């Protein structure tokens, strides 16, 4: 499980358009199948802790890595960068 910490444009500025602000803080299960594919962020809870159904399908993933310094999984797509904090149960 991951919490969506932030979503930015490719230049690093926060995504404030559309539903992006509502996604921050949501808890998701990440279905990711590698570079060149899309990723699915399957919602478990919204940013208020309420159960949530549905998925967010990203654009094509260009790169991904785990950032040791920030303790986050970073997924860079064609249009956005997703910063996902792992939740350890």
ZIURZI-V881032 format. One record per residue. N is the residue number from 1. RES is the residue in one small letter. PSI is psi in whole degrees, 0 to 359 (NA if undefined). Layout:
n-><N | N>
res-><RES | RES>
psi-><PSI | PSI>
//
This chain:
n-><1 | 2 | 3 | 4 | 5 | 6 | 7 | 8 | 9 | 10 | 11 | 12 | 13 | 14 | 15 | 16 | 17 | 18 | 19 | 20 | 21 | 22 | 23 | 24 | 25 | 26 | 27 | 28 | 29 | 30 | 31 | 32 | 33 | 34 | 35 | 36 | 37 | 38 | 39 | 40 | 41 | 42 | 43 | 44 | 45 | 46 | 47 | 48 | 49 | 50 | 51 | 52 | 53 | 54 | 55 | 56 | 57 | 58 | 59 | 60 | 61 | 62 | 63 | 64 | 65 | 66 | 67 | 68 | 69 | 70 | 71 | 72 | 73 | 74 | 75 | 76 | 77 | 78 | 79 | 80 | 81 | 82 | 83 | 84 | 85 | 86 | 87 | 88 | 89>
res-><x | x | x | x | x | x | x | x | x | x | x | x | x | x | x | x | x | x | x | x | x | x | x | x | x | x | x | x | x | x | x | x | x | x | x | x | x | x | x | x | x | x | x | x | x | x | x | x | x | x | x | x | x | x | x | x | x | x | x | x | x | x | x | x | x | x | x | x | x | x | x | x | x | x | x | x | x | x | x | x | x | x | x | x | x | x | x | x | x>
psi-><147 | 154 | 133 | 110 | 314 | 161 | 128 | 164 | 171 | 334 | 2 | 353 | 143 | 143 | 115 | 3 | 156 | 224 | 4 | 314 | 326 | 337 | 335 | 129 | 350 | 150 | 131 | 162 | 130 | 120 | 109 | 129 | 12 | 166 | 139 | 355 | 172 | 161 | 149 | 127 | 99 | 117 | 137 | 315 | 147 | 183 | 358 | 3 | 5 | 142 | 142 | 139 | 164 | 174 | 154 | 122 | 120 | 169 | 179 | 133 | 125 | 327 | 158 | 151 | 162 | 127 | 108 | 321 | 323 | 359 | 46 | 153 | 128 | 124 | 116 | 121 | 182 | 331 | 339 | 169 | 127 | 130 | 114 | 123 | 124 | 137 | 118 | 124 | NA>
//
